[in-house]
Amino acid sequence: MKMLPGLENVDYDDAEVELILNEETGTIESMIIDGKVSLTYQGYDAEMNCHITCTFQYGENENSADRGKILNGEEVQLEDGMYLYSDCTNLSIRKEETIDLSAGIVISGKWNDDVSGVTVTVSDASILDVEKADTIDGKRCVRLKGRSVGTTEVTFQDAISGYAASIPVTVYQDNSLSYTLQTVPGKDANGEYANFYNINGLYIDSYKYEINENKTAEVSFDVYNTNYAHGAVEVYREDGTIEKAILIQKMKSNNTDIKGALLDNTAMLIRDRFINKTIGTYKQETGFSKKTPVTVEIPENGYIRISNDPKISLVVALVNEGSMIVSFGKMVKSALKTEEEKKFTEKITLNLIAEEEKKQYAKVEKELTKKLCENVTKESLFSEKGIGNYFSTLEENLEEEGWEEIIFDTIKEVWRDTEWKTLKQFMGPAKAGFDIIFNTGKLENLSLQAMDFCDAMDTGAIYIQNPSENIRTSQQIKVECGKGFSDDTALNVFRVELAQDTLDKLQECAPAWYQELTNDSVYTYDISLLKNGEKIQPDGKVKVFIPIPEKIRFFAEFGGARVYRVETDGSLSKMETQIEGDCLVFDTEHFSVYTLIGNEKMKTYILAAGIVLAFFGFLLVLRAMLRKRKKNSKL
């Protein structure tokens, strides 16, 4: 605090500390601290009272002798053992990407430079492959590459000291995971649902569900978010329209004010260490995860989507962009009221859904999220203009797509005396500097949110479906089966790009198809059925409903939209389709990659027809005018 500009005369009053001891064991049962902090900031004096209440819970293996050392005021050293580090805080990477892990050893309270006896093993080498190993600054370092999808443990073991430590690493693919209510994995030995999802730092635990008489399903679980960016749990109906969204709260550092730095961190550390015993797990509150309890009702044949990928979820994209703009504004200028950001993000989530219900949210979000995320990358964050340029880019995206009105209207709802023009001035390069206490902590939170927001792009989502016997839905695509599906069969759908080798074959063998498949009006889906996580084919014919994108709806009405199945040899099979409501519908007995094509030539035909009709219309009008003039001249 003393290093912050404008901050002087920081002083802590003598604190009164009351310890309540257990007479039998000599351990501390509780501790109460009362004191005062005073300071001068930019000429203004400030003073606050601090009241801290701590309670302690000891496990059976706690060593009372070690506790006595702390009570007697002796220096506390690092515990002996092995410490692991990672360049990826959420311990999950995409397939074919790398993760760096390192291990250090503490002996007699000091770091040991000799790590020659440390070996590294991967429990499943098919998931992670050791690409590089080295010793740097007295630590054993290893680079691992993701080879296949799954979770495996990486173990460091020291033959000299005998210390060992393991860490789980998850490798995932750029697509979605789908389950029915009954097939969600992750039950532990007691039949309770432990974590079953670790993609891009989201962990899901304590899953429960109950199917109601009206066929809706009550679902509850806890989401632990290890990122500094928001995620969302969205509820969709059978027709793909959004019904509800719950925001997954983001991580943030508590070093932004005195209360957070002194009190909150202390309380969380005590809970993690002594009460919940969550140190070193994804449930750890201190500097690792933020817990969001979720309870939702899923309509029959509806589903929920859990994600922090801004390219998949419009709620995730806009809430994070709006949140970062507001946080940046609060840092640069103190004009905004210092209310909780949580109030803003929850309000904007409700506003987005209310607005988008009218605009057919599900039918536009894919295109909008892609456009919103196109220019928002780490490169813009670390460019010459720095963080100011990044937020200028955010604002330009919102303005170009027409979303800035929702963002700023919500700002005015939460901070009623804040004008749009007041916020606009925050959007330039941050060359004026930050003039607020604990600005370093606020800037850290904001930078981490921006980086995590960029890292979350293309990481996918998880879908949990509440299916009936004959219907499965996911990502607005529906499949009907007359024979019915088993309860453990889920529909898995994700948008893909056609493989380059398929396009190369088409370019050589069918140039016309190649040209169609490389235009802007192509929508390709990988559609499959999953049973116990494995792909299966349908038992007989099923009916597939694919929503018609807004971009090609007009042409589809004139027969200008077609669906092809991509075969294993790269060839295309045309499906016989018809339009039912807002969907293109076809029958199939085999699931694969399907591509929906809007006929670009149809635009030319319609345009040409329009020009011809307009020309003949003009001739008719001209003819009528000439006849009228001729008649008038005779009179």
C-alpha positions, -999 to +999 in steps of 0.1 A: +000+000+000+028+024+008+041+022-028+008+035-043+011+072-055-008+096-033-010+073-003+006+084+029+006+080+067-006+044+066-009+034+103-023+004+121-036+009+156-028-016+183-051-045+178-070-063+206-067-101+201-089-125+221-080-162+218-104-189+231-084-221+238-095-257+242-083-265+278-077-302+270-057-299+238-043-264+240-055-256+205-072-224+194-110-227+190-116-192+179-099-158+176-114-123+176-093-093+164-104-057+167-083-028+155-081+004+133-064+014+101-058+050+092-043+066+061-041+098+040-049+095+003-044+126-020-048+149+010-079+132+024-078+113+057-095+080+060-100+057+090-118+024+093-125-002+120-115-038+114-133-067+131-121-102+123-137-134+138-119-167+130-129-202+140-106-233+137-113-269+130-084-294+133-081-328+116-070-359+134-035-357+119-027-321+130+005-319+149+000-300+182+037-295+185+038-276+152+009-255+164+027-247+196+056-233+175+033-208+158+017-199+191+051-192+207+059-168+179+087-187+162+093-182+124+070-203+103+089-221+075+077-237+043+065-272+048+089-299+035+077-317+004+072-313-033+055-282-049+041-283-084+036-254-108+018-250-142+016-224-169-021-234-173-040-226-141-071-247-150-050-277-160-070-284-192-056-280-228-069-286-263-058-317-282-024-310-299-016-281-275+010-282-248+012-276-210+043-268-189+046-284-155+075-280-130+083-294-096+104-280-067+115-296-034+116-280+000+138-297+026+142-283+062+121-253+052+143-243+023+143-249-015+166-277-025+185-271-057+192-308-063+164-322-084+185-348-102+165-376-086+131-363-099+114-384-125+081-377-143+055-404-153+022-400-170-005-426-160-019-427-196+007-419-222-019-421-250-035-389-236-003-369-227+030-372-244+063-359-229+077-335-255+105-319-235+122-322-201+147-299-185+160-285-152+156-247-148+163-226-117+164-256-094+131-271-106+124-301-128+104-289-158+085-309-184+064-299-215+035-323-223+015-324-255-022-335-256-025-365-279-061-378-272-091-367-253-093-376-216-079-369-181-047-384-168-024-379-138+011-366-141+034-377-112+067-362-101+087-384-078+121-377-061+143-408-055+165-389-031+140-373-007+112-398-014+087-369-020+061-373-047+032-353-060+005-358-087-016-335-107-046-343-131-045-328-166-074-328-190-071-329-228-103-319-247-113-315-283-129-283-299-164-295-297-193-302-274-202-329-249-237-341-246-255-362-219-290-370-210-301-365-174-294-401-167-260-404-183-241-376-166-208-393-155-187-388-124-202-408-095-178-415-067-177-447-046-206-434-024-228-429-054-224-391-052-217-370-083-182-357-081-166-334-107-174-347-142-163-317-164-131-298-166-129-279-199-114-245-199-114-242-161-151-250-153-156-278-128-191-292-121-199-310-089-228-322-067-251-329-097-287-339-089-319-342-109-356-351-104-382-355-132-415-339-123-450-351-132-453-326-161-421-341-176-400-311-167-368-318-148-354-301-117-316-300-120-290-287-095-252-286-094-223-264-083-200-248-109-165-240-098-150-214-122-112-211-121-112-183-147-115-145-144-142-144-170-179-152-166-196-183-180-233-191-183-258-218-177-286-214-203-319-233-205-335-240-239-369-253-249-375-280-275-377-255-303-343-240-295-355-207-279-338-196-248-359-196-216-335-187-188-298-179-181-278-181-149-245-163-148-214-183-136-195-159-114-159-152-123-128-153-102-113-121-089-084-111-068-092-096-034-063-072-034-085-043-045-093-029-011-083-032+026-113-055+034-105-078+006-068-079+011-069-083+049-102-098+059-116-118+030-084-135+021-078-145+057-113-159+062-111-179+029-077-193+038-089-205+071-120-221+056-099-238+029-072-250+054-092-260+085-129-262+078-135-274+042-100-289+037-100-279+001-064-267-003-050-279-036-084-289-051-107-272-076-129-262-046-102-240-031-116-205-026-082-187-020-070-178-055-083-208-073-120-210-079-154-192-076-184-213-067-218-207-083-247-229-071-272-236-099-308-248-098-328-248-130-359-265-145-355-280-180-386-283-201-394-317-217-372-323-247-353-291-237-317-289-226-292-268-207-259-255-220-230-248-197-201-228-212-177-199-210-170-199-247-180-164-261-182-179-296-209-203-285-229-182-261-241-146-268-248-142-231-211-150-223-198-127-250-219-097-241-218-100-203-180-102-203-176-074-229-200-052-209-184-062-176-149-053-188-160-020-203-177-010-170-147-022-149-124-002-172-146+029-168-146+025-130-108+024-129-101+053-152-127+076-138-144+075-104-176+090-118-194+056-117-210+046-084-190+019-066-218-007-065-211-044-069-203-055-104-223-086-097-255-065-097-246-052-132-238-086-147-269-103-134-291-074-146-276-074-181-281-112-183-318-107-177-320-078-202-302-098-229-326-126-227-356-103-226-344-085-257-333-116-275-365-135-269-381-110-294-352-114-319-352-152-320-320-155-299-311-190-309-313-183-347-289-153-346-265-160-318-240-181-339-234-154-364-233-126-339-209-143-315-185-150-343-186-113-354-183-100-318-152-122-312-135-117-345-113-088-335-111-093-298-078-112-293-048-111-271-029-093-299-052-063-294-047-064-256-009-064-259-006-040-289+012-007-287-019+011-275-024-016-248-055-020-227-071+012-241-070-002-276-085-035-264-115-018-249-119+005-279-121-027-300-148-041-276-169-010-280-165-009-318-178-045-319-208-037-298-216-006-318-212-023-351-236-051-342-261-029-325-256-043-289-242-012-273-277+001-265-285-029-242-251-026-225-254+011-218-291+010-209-282-016-183-254+007-170-279+035-166-303+012-148-276+002-123-259+036-120-288+059-128-269+092-129-243+079-154-248+092-189-238+074-220-214+102-230-197+099-196-189+063-202-178+069-238-148+089-226-134+058-209-128+041-242-095+057-254-060+046-246-054+045-209-027+072-210-042+093-182-032+067-156-053+051-129-060+073-100-076+051-074-066+031-043-055-005-050-056+002-088-030-025-093-053-052-081-082-038-102-060-037-133-048-073-126-084-085-124-093-067-157-063-080-176-069-115-164-105-113-174-095-101-209-070-129-213-093-156-201-121-142-223-098-147-254-086-181-242-122-193-239-129-189-276-136-222-294-134-243-262-169-258-266-197-265-241-215-292-223-252-300-229-275-319-206-308-330-222-342-338-207-354-362-234-387-379-240-389-414-254-389-404-291-372-370-293-336-357-287-326-320-291-293-302-289-281-269-303-315-262-319-313-295-339-340-321-333-341-358-340-373-379-339-373-417-338-406-437-342-391-467-323-379-445-295-345-440-279-331-456-247-327-433-217-289-435-220-288-422-256-280-385-261-278-364-292-244-347-298-242-318-323-215-293-330-206-269-358-175-278-378-155-268-408-152-293-436-119-312-436-094-298-461-088-332-477-126-334-484-125-300-500-094-309-521-112-340-535-143-319-543-122-292-560-107-319-582-137-341-589-167-317-585-157-280-589-193-268-588-198-284-554-165-271-542-175-236-551-208-240-532-191-254-501-166-226-498-191-197-499-204-178-469-238-196-469-226-230-457-234-245-423-218-278-414-228-299-384-213-331-369-244-350-358-242-382-338-259-403-311-239-411-280-245-441-257-224-442-226-201-417-243-196-438-275-210-430-309-238-452-322-259-453-353-298-451-351-318-483-351-338-476-383-349-444-398-349-411-379-362-377-388-338-347-385-348-311-381-322-284-389-332-248-384-329-226-414-304-198-408-317-163-413-291-157-439-306-182-463-343-183-452-355-163-482-337-185-507-348-217-489-384-208-497-375-209-534-357-243-531-323-226-529-311-246-498-299-282-498-285-306-473-257-330-481-242-359-460-204-361-461-195-397-466-164-414-452-147-413-486-152-375-488-181-377-513-215-360-508-249-375-508-278-352-513-307-356-488-343-353-498-355-323-478-388-305-471-396-274-451-416-278-419-420-245-400-386-230-396-366-262-403-353-282-432-364-318-425-350-351-439-349-388-431-317-408-425-305-441-411-269-430-407-254-400-388-223-383-400-213-347-410-241-329-427-237-296-445-265-271-453-258-250-484-276-218-495-275-216-533-255-185-541-267-187-577-302-183-565-293-148-555-283-140-590-315-156-604-338-137-580-319-105-586-321-110-624-358-118-621-363-087-600-345-065-625-366-080-654-399-075-635-389-040-625-380-033-662-414-046-674-431-027-646-414+004-657-425-002-694-461-007-683-461+025-663-445+044-691-470+030-716-499+040-694-484+075-690-480+079-728-515+068-735-528+092-709-508+120-725-520+111-760-556+111-748-552+145-732-536+159-763-566+148-784-590+165-760 
